[in-house]
Amino acid sequence: MSVHLKQDSVDDRNVLDKTGQGVIGEPIERPEGLLKVTGTAPYAAEFKIPDCLEGVLVTAPILRGKVKSIDRDAVLSMPGVVAVLSDERMTGRAAQGMANAAPFQPAQDVEYWGQPVALVVAESFEEARDAAKHLPIEYETEEGPIDPAAVETSPAQDPTRQGDLAQAMNEAAHSVDVTITTEGHASAAMEPHAAIAQWDGSSLSVHASLQMLKFNRTELADSLGLDESKVRLLSPYVGGGFGSKLGISQEAVAASIAAMELGRPVRVVMSRQQVFQTIMRRTETQQRIRLAADADGKLTGFGHEARISNLPNEDFPEPVIQSSQFLYAGENRLLTLDMARIHRMTAGSVRAPGEAVGVQTVEQAMDMLAEKIGIDPIELRLKNLPDQHPVKGMPYSSRKLAECLQQGAEAFGWEKRPRKPRHTREGEWWIGTGVASAARIHAVVEAKARVSLQPDGTGMVESDMTDIGTGTYSILSQIAGEMLGLEPKDVLVRLGDTDFPPGSGSGGSMGASSTGSAVFLACEDLREQLARKLNVEPASMVLKDGFARWDGGQKALTELLDGDEITATGHFEPGDSTEDNLVSSFGAFFAEVAVNHWTGESRVRRMTGAFGFGRVLNRRTARSQCLGGMTWCIGNALTESLLFDPVDGHLANCDLAEYHVPVHRDVPDLQVLMLEERDGAASPIQAKGVGELGLCGGAGAIANAIYDACGARVFEYPMTPDRVLAALERV
Ligand code: MOS
């Protein structure tokens, strides 16, 4: 049985609130948790494949040019070396997954420092690495632009223009016009990119670390010239992706080509440095924010003009202005996104593309405006929540932003403004607090999942959906358990294999709502199948603890199934419900920061996040998503920055020592409030995206707290001690 829904209308039946098991939303532990913490969950590179060769990628130490020659013979006689491959299909750039449907692009030319140009294959990893280091390659080099500020830009998307922003600024009682910069980010997933490819002469099977298997299978088949049915991908466990594994990259293509040519399995694991230099970066940005307000603090104008970069011929535009479309009021609006073309590795999706860097700057400007008007920054935000989409006029499907600001303020202990900075000092440290809103657009995508009830009364869910650390295994077992009247431990969830029905994949905070809805649809069908067996209406039947109960009786599922298995495939597709409504997750951040008067060092002391993202499917894993996002906010605000050499353009800080993601000592106790809501436009399970929400705006709360502490406005992210010191000197 297959059941299909294209969601054109709002589903406010709230079915999951009316079922009997009571496991939806519960903070159950991850079914795969024990495997992960004991190191026995196999990640891509860890599968034990007999007779496996090892491949090491050789990358170009030039910005731009051509490979003139590769002296294969120089290394082929080295111990253990089997082959040197330089197929152009395995060079080039990472695909961008479904982000822009861009394929894996082969390249004859070198376009960025760190681009793979060859693969050395040997019997052992050490032999392959040694030969890779000694492989003589001659290049013909070319100059290329590397400084995004020094090149002309062109529009990356159509601007949003409404009214006359310049005039609104002229006539405003209060206004802010500020330019803020952010630097590039690395996704910095813990598990490096890795693949083991096996070719049996006609079909290819690849253990890989990927986020979106359905798309990745197409990309890999296309790049190899194979029929999709000949390619199987396996990613049961993924150690984070954060955008960098949305599309396939060079290690998977190289391992596949080598396996096909050499007739033996081949493993290719990227080094940490290669992951940083080769795969993907978040673009740096320059953003001008203009806010115009009347005497009461109502916004009359809203401007957000952003400058980003990417490689020549690479389409992905970091959607910096995405939630500026709908977050705040302002009749007169100007939103633009302009692209500079430079030779750095592909700019792609990294942890909440767009809002991760776009909201924090708007939130800083809002803080400055509140100060000018002389009102509390929370009040300014509350005054400017539009009744409908300010440009398109559609309604918000749900929005807990005001409640998040209010309840978050209470939980945090927010002290009302206005107040002058430098009000509190503890020894060398100035102490201050700041607030910011959170916003992240919600999206859903087509997904399928198969659910079955086994003769023994247990459930099974199968989809090629991935769990990249987010909790997919948990929530799918809860959705199926709730619908079928089973404890989640009695539902086996099998993921990460393209032999299963194609799910949504994990990306853009879409996975839970999309694949979760496919599981939900399949379960609705199974409930109907069971009700038919009982000759009752599905609505009058309660499934609980392995029993079906109805008015007048009860029966164990095992008895009802009578030795048979029943199965249904759910097929969910987004429709008009997310077109006719503005569907977004919202929230608020509060931060307390200490700034050292002498060194400019900033330490986050505590942070509260309050979030509304529709139905909470599992309070433990959802909270963990929020904690992860808030941790990224600290990195975004204070430490994370890709540093490119201004002379040769190479990425200088390409490991986790030099590229500083917040570590344990940087992260204080984080408080998370989850405000339950039901959003039937978002999905048939009334859930919205949460994965990336916790990152979208919080760095602005930290920036505003730095100002409240020491009186210095810093306009460059990350706010490193040198930048804070320089700003302190201007106070
Ligand atoms: Mo996300 S940056 O779409 O994995």
Boltz pocket constraint, residues with backbone or C-beta under 6 A from the ligand:
constraints:
  - pocket:
      binder: B
      contacts: [[A, 211], [A, 241], [A, 242], [A, 243], [A, 244], [A, 246], [A, 349], [A, 350], [A, 351], [A, 352], [A, 353], [A, 506], [A, 507], [A, 508], [A, 509]]
      max_distance: 6.0
